Amino acid sequence: MPSGAQKKEFEPAWWLPGGHIQTLYRKFSPIETVRQVRQRIELKDGDFIDLDWAENIAVVDNTTGMIVVILHGLCGCAGSSYVLSLQRLLSENGIPSVAMNFRGCSGEVNRKAQAYHSGVSEDVEEVFSSLSHLHPEKNFAFVGYSLGGNVLLKWLGECSGNSRVKKAVAISTPFSLSYCSQAMLRGLGRLYGRYFVKKLLADFSTKKFHFQQIVNRDQLSKIQQLGELSDISSIWEFDDKITAPLHGFKDAEDYYNKCSSICFLDSIKTHTLLIQSQNDPLVPLSAIPLRGKLVPHINLQLSKKGGHVGFISGRRDHWLERRILQFIQV
């Protein structure tokens, strides 16, 4: 039996019964220690993406023939707790992993006014192309969390199957971006929305200041053309006033319609596991696809409890990481 084998059904720790506390636990719990080595990928448009490899497992020593690529969520990075927790478990099982920082998320301002969003599958394609070239003898598995899950599923649907991508796992995916944006306008969801907006606007302000300091008039002009942004108070407004115009969409709804991963599921050819929770405070149940309408090689594991990228079953027993490992190893 693989070392990651366990009960497939999630049962929350007794002291983490609700969706909100499952969601927030990772934010405030101790972060795993994982030594990472950085690799920079230069993109065709002149920008860059930084990758962080788990250092203690060398690709050349990997006997599984598999590299796991990890995509983080909104306002996350390769240093997010859920990324490090997975990298540590993979390393303990002899599997090399690399976490992709979306543009501007690696601790260094990226070179373009554009950054990342829920549909940047073209960046995943460039990174995969580079990794495939550098490691021609290896196969790959992909793991995406939240926004990263949406990007991953969109990419899998667009590429219609690659023989070297053997497995994919998407966790707490916002399949319908419109539904999930609306969820952050209601009840306690507004608190999450405000947190994300505050962080996104701060990052955007830092980028604007950086372009002013280095006198990058071209990119600064693109930001200035967006107009007054100080009144933005929701994710929908951020997407409507910043994400959409910067990335070639007409407005927020156009962006949501073109980038929601639910529109790409039927085209996916890769063996894929979807892990979702019924009490996810950011992804309403109405946004999750029906199990009976999924293609045969996509498996939906829908737990009653688990929150958003939570699934904590104990202080030292993170069910989510072990479920991912189990799926990859089988």
C-alpha positions as CSV (number, residue, x, y, z in Angstrom):
1,M,0.0,0.0,0.0
2,P,1.4,3.5,-0.8
3,S,2.8,5.4,2.1
4,G,0.1,8.0,1.6
5,A,-2.8,5.6,1.9
6,Q,-5.5,6.6,4.4
7,K,-9.2,6.9,4.7
8,K,-10.5,8.6,1.6
9,E,-13.4,10.4,3.2
10,F,-12.5,13.5,5.2
11,E,-13.4,13.8,8.8
12,P,-12.6,17.2,10.5
13,A,-10.7,17.5,13.7
14,W,-13.2,17.8,16.5
15,W,-11.9,21.2,17.4
16,L,-12.2,22.5,13.8
17,P,-15.9,21.7,13.0
18,G,-16.9,24.6,10.8
19,G,-16.0,25.9,7.4
20,H,-14.6,29.2,8.5
21,I,-12.3,27.8,11.2
22,Q,-11.1,25.1,8.8
23,T,-10.3,27.9,6.2
24,L,-8.5,30.1,8.7
25,Y,-6.6,27.4,10.5
26,R,-3.8,27.3,7.9
27,K,-3.4,31.0,8.0
28,F,-2.6,31.1,11.7
29,S,-1.0,27.6,12.2
30,P,2.8,27.1,12.3
31,I,4.3,26.9,8.8
32,E,6.2,23.8,7.7
33,T,9.9,24.3,7.2
34,V,11.0,23.4,3.6
35,R,14.2,24.6,2.0
36,Q,13.5,25.8,-1.5
37,V,15.7,26.6,-4.5
38,R,14.6,29.3,-6.9
39,Q,14.5,29.0,-10.7
40,R,13.5,31.9,-13.0
41,I,11.6,31.3,-16.2
42,E,11.9,34.1,-18.7
43,L,8.6,34.5,-20.6
44,K,8.1,35.4,-24.3
45,D,6.5,38.7,-23.5
46,G,9.6,39.9,-21.5
47,D,8.2,39.2,-18.1
48,F,9.3,36.4,-15.7
49,I,7.9,33.7,-13.4
50,D,9.8,32.3,-10.4
51,L,9.7,28.6,-9.5
52,D,10.6,27.3,-6.1
53,W,11.8,23.7,-5.9
54,A,11.8,21.6,-2.7
55,E,15.6,21.4,-2.2
56,N,15.9,18.1,-0.4
57,I,14.8,15.9,-3.3
58,A,16.9,16.2,-6.5
59,V,15.1,15.6,-9.7
60,V,18.0,13.4,-10.9
61,D,17.5,11.1,-7.8
62,N,13.8,10.7,-8.3
63,T,12.9,7.1,-8.8
64,T,9.2,7.7,-9.4
65,G,9.8,9.5,-12.8
66,M,7.3,12.1,-11.7
67,I,7.6,15.9,-11.0
68,V,4.7,17.6,-9.1
69,V,4.0,21.2,-10.1
70,I,2.0,23.2,-7.6
71,L,-0.1,26.3,-8.3
72,H,-1.1,28.5,-5.4
73,G,-4.2,30.5,-4.8
74,L,-5.2,34.2,-4.8
75,C,-2.8,36.4,-2.8
76,G,-0.7,33.3,-2.2
77,C,2.8,32.2,-3.2
78,A,5.2,29.3,-3.2
79,G,5.7,30.0,0.5
80,S,2.0,29.6,1.4
81,S,1.4,27.1,4.2
82,Y,-0.6,24.7,2.1
83,V,2.2,24.6,-0.6
84,L,5.0,24.0,1.9
85,S,3.0,21.3,3.7
86,L,2.5,19.4,0.4
87,Q,6.1,19.9,-0.6
88,R,7.3,18.5,2.7
89,L,5.1,15.4,2.4
90,L,6.1,14.8,-1.3
91,S,9.8,15.1,-0.3
92,E,9.3,12.6,2.5
93,N,8.0,10.2,-0.1
94,G,10.9,10.8,-2.6
95,I,8.9,12.9,-5.1
96,P,10.4,16.2,-6.4
97,S,8.1,19.2,-6.5
98,V,8.2,22.7,-7.8
99,A,5.8,25.5,-6.8
100,M,5.1,28.1,-9.5
101,N,4.7,31.7,-8.3
102,F,2.3,33.6,-10.5
103,R,3.5,36.9,-11.9
104,G,4.3,39.3,-9.1
105,C,3.9,36.7,-6.3
106,S,7.5,35.7,-5.7
107,G,8.4,38.7,-3.6
108,E,9.7,40.7,-6.6
109,V,7.5,43.1,-8.7
110,N,7.1,41.7,-12.2
111,R,8.0,43.7,-15.2
112,K,4.5,44.3,-16.7
113,A,1.5,46.2,-15.5
114,Q,-0.4,42.9,-16.0
115,A,-0.1,40.4,-13.2
116,Y,-2.1,37.2,-12.8
117,H,-5.7,36.2,-12.6
118,S,-7.9,33.1,-12.6
119,G,-7.4,32.4,-16.3
120,V,-3.7,32.8,-16.9
121,S,-3.4,29.3,-18.5
122,E,-0.9,30.7,-21.0
123,D,1.6,31.2,-18.2
124,V,1.2,27.6,-17.1
125,E,1.7,26.5,-20.7
126,E,5.0,28.4,-20.9
127,V,6.2,27.0,-17.6
128,F,5.3,23.5,-18.5
129,S,7.0,23.8,-21.9
130,S,10.2,25.0,-20.2
131,L,10.1,22.2,-17.6
132,S,9.4,19.6,-20.2
133,H,12.4,20.7,-22.2
134,L,14.6,20.7,-19.2
135,H,13.5,17.3,-17.9
136,P,12.6,15.3,-21.1
137,E,12.7,12.0,-19.3
138,K,10.1,13.0,-16.6
139,N,6.3,12.9,-16.4
140,F,4.3,15.4,-14.5
141,A,1.4,15.8,-12.0
142,F,-0.2,19.2,-11.3
143,V,-1.8,20.4,-8.1
144,G,-3.8,23.6,-8.0
145,Y,-5.3,25.4,-5.0
146,S,-8.4,27.7,-5.4
147,L,-7.5,30.2,-8.1
148,G,-4.6,27.9,-9.0
149,G,-7.1,25.1,-9.4
150,N,-9.2,27.1,-11.8
151,V,-6.1,28.0,-13.9
152,L,-5.1,24.4,-13.9
153,L,-8.4,23.0,-15.1
154,K,-8.7,25.7,-17.8
155,W,-5.2,24.8,-19.0
156,L,-6.0,21.1,-19.0
157,G,-9.1,21.7,-21.0
158,E,-7.3,23.9,-23.5
159,C,-4.4,21.6,-24.1
160,S,-6.8,18.6,-24.5
161,G,-4.4,16.1,-23.0
162,N,-0.7,15.8,-22.8
163,S,0.8,12.4,-22.5
164,R,3.4,13.6,-20.0
165,V,0.8,15.1,-17.6
166,K,-0.4,11.9,-15.8
167,K,-2.4,13.3,-12.9
168,A,-4.0,16.5,-11.8
169,V,-5.6,17.6,-8.5
170,A,-7.7,20.8,-8.1
171,I,-8.7,21.8,-4.5
172,S,-11.4,24.3,-3.5
173,T,-11.7,25.5,-7.1
174,P,-14.0,28.5,-7.9
175,F,-15.5,26.8,-11.0
176,S,-17.9,29.7,-11.6
177,L,-16.0,32.9,-11.0
178,S,-19.2,35.0,-11.1
179,Y,-20.8,32.9,-8.4
180,C,-17.7,33.0,-6.2
181,S,-17.3,36.7,-6.7
182,Q,-20.9,37.2,-5.6
183,A,-20.3,35.0,-2.5
184,M,-17.8,37.6,-1.3
185,L,-20.5,40.2,-1.4
186,R,-22.7,38.5,1.2
187,G,-22.6,37.8,4.9
188,L,-19.2,36.7,6.3
189,G,-18.0,36.3,2.7
190,R,-17.6,40.1,2.7
191,L,-14.8,39.8,5.2
192,Y,-12.8,37.5,2.9
193,G,-13.5,39.8,0.0
194,R,-12.2,42.8,1.9
195,Y,-9.1,41.0,2.9
196,F,-8.3,40.0,-0.7
197,V,-9.1,43.5,-2.0
198,K,-6.9,45.2,0.6
199,K,-4.0,42.8,-0.3
200,L,-4.5,43.2,-4.1
201,L,-4.7,47.0,-4.0
202,A,-1.6,47.1,-1.8
203,D,0.3,45.0,-4.3
204,F,-0.9,47.1,-7.1
205,S,0.2,50.3,-5.3
206,T,3.6,48.8,-4.8
207,K,3.9,48.0,-8.5
208,K,2.9,51.5,-9.5
209,F,5.5,53.0,-7.1
210,H,8.1,50.6,-8.5
211,F,7.4,51.7,-12.1
212,Q,7.6,55.4,-10.9
213,Q,11.0,54.7,-9.3
214,I,12.5,53.0,-12.3
215,V,10.8,55.5,-14.7
216,N,9.0,52.8,-16.7
217,R,6.7,55.1,-18.5
218,D,5.2,52.5,-20.8
219,Q,3.9,50.2,-18.0
220,L,3.1,53.2,-15.7
221,S,0.9,54.6,-18.5
222,K,-1.1,51.4,-18.6
223,I,-1.8,51.7,-14.9
224,Q,-2.7,55.4,-15.1
225,Q,-5.2,54.7,-17.9
226,L,-7.3,52.7,-15.4
227,G,-8.3,55.9,-13.7
228,E,-9.3,56.4,-10.1
229,L,-9.1,53.1,-8.1
230,S,-9.3,54.2,-4.5
231,D,-13.1,53.5,-4.3
232,I,-12.7,49.8,-5.0
233,S,-14.2,47.8,-2.2
234,S,-15.0,44.3,-3.6
235,I,-13.4,41.6,-5.7
236,W,-16.0,42.3,-8.5
237,E,-15.0,46.0,-8.6
238,F,-11.3,45.0,-8.6
239,D,-11.9,42.6,-11.5
240,D,-14.0,45.1,-13.4
241,K,-11.7,48.1,-13.0
242,I,-8.3,46.4,-13.0
243,T,-8.2,42.7,-13.9
244,A,-10.4,43.0,-17.0
245,P,-8.9,46.1,-18.7
246,L,-5.3,45.1,-18.0
247,H,-5.8,41.6,-19.4
248,G,-7.9,42.3,-22.5
249,F,-11.4,41.6,-21.2
250,K,-14.4,43.9,-21.7
251,D,-15.4,43.9,-18.1
252,A,-15.6,41.6,-15.0
253,E,-18.5,39.5,-16.4
254,D,-16.6,39.0,-19.7
255,Y,-13.5,37.9,-17.7
256,Y,-15.6,35.5,-15.6
257,N,-17.4,34.0,-18.6
258,K,-14.2,33.4,-20.5
259,C,-12.1,32.1,-17.6
260,S,-14.4,30.0,-15.4
261,S,-13.0,26.5,-15.4
262,I,-16.5,24.9,-15.4
263,C,-16.6,25.7,-19.2
264,F,-13.4,23.6,-19.8
265,L,-14.1,20.4,-17.8
266,D,-15.6,18.5,-20.7
267,S,-12.4,18.9,-22.7
268,I,-10.1,17.5,-20.0
269,K,-8.3,14.3,-20.9
270,T,-6.1,13.9,-17.9
271,H,-7.0,11.8,-14.9
272,T,-8.2,14.5,-12.5
273,L,-9.3,14.6,-8.9
274,L,-11.5,17.5,-7.7
275,I,-11.6,18.1,-3.9
276,Q,-14.3,20.4,-2.7
277,S,-16.3,21.1,0.5
278,Q,-20.0,21.8,1.0
279,N,-19.2,24.3,3.7
280,D,-16.6,26.3,1.7
281,P,-17.2,30.0,2.6
282,L,-15.8,31.2,-0.8
283,V,-17.2,28.6,-3.2
284,P,-20.9,28.1,-3.0
285,L,-22.4,24.7,-3.6
286,S,-24.2,26.1,-6.6
287,A,-20.8,26.7,-8.3
288,I,-19.7,23.1,-8.0
289,P,-20.3,20.8,-11.0
290,L,-22.7,17.9,-10.6
291,R,-20.8,14.6,-10.3
292,G,-23.1,12.9,-12.8
293,K,-22.2,15.4,-15.5
294,L,-18.4,15.0,-15.3
295,V,-16.5,13.0,-17.8
296,P,-15.4,9.5,-16.5
297,H,-11.8,10.4,-15.8
298,I,-12.7,13.3,-13.6
299,N,-13.5,12.3,-10.0
300,L,-15.3,14.8,-7.7
301,Q,-14.7,14.2,-4.0
302,L,-17.2,16.4,-2.2
303,S,-16.9,16.5,1.6
304,K,-19.6,17.9,4.0
305,K,-16.9,19.8,6.0
306,G,-13.5,21.1,5.1
307,G,-13.8,24.8,4.4
308,H,-11.7,26.5,1.8
309,V,-8.3,24.8,1.3
310,G,-8.7,23.4,4.9
311,F,-9.4,19.7,5.3
312,I,-7.5,19.5,8.6
313,S,-8.2,16.3,10.4
314,G,-5.7,16.8,13.3
315,R,-2.7,18.8,14.4
316,R,-0.2,16.5,12.7
317,D,-2.6,14.8,10.3
318,H,-3.4,17.0,7.3
319,W,-5.9,14.8,5.3
320,L,-5.6,17.0,2.2
321,E,-1.9,16.5,1.6
322,R,-2.2,12.8,2.2
323,R,-5.1,12.5,-0.2
324,I,-3.2,14.3,-2.9
325,L,-0.2,12.0,-2.4
326,Q,-2.4,8.9,-2.4
327,F,-4.0,10.0,-5.7
328,I,-0.6,10.8,-7.3
329,Q,1.0,7.5,-6.2
330,V,-1.8,5.1,-7.4
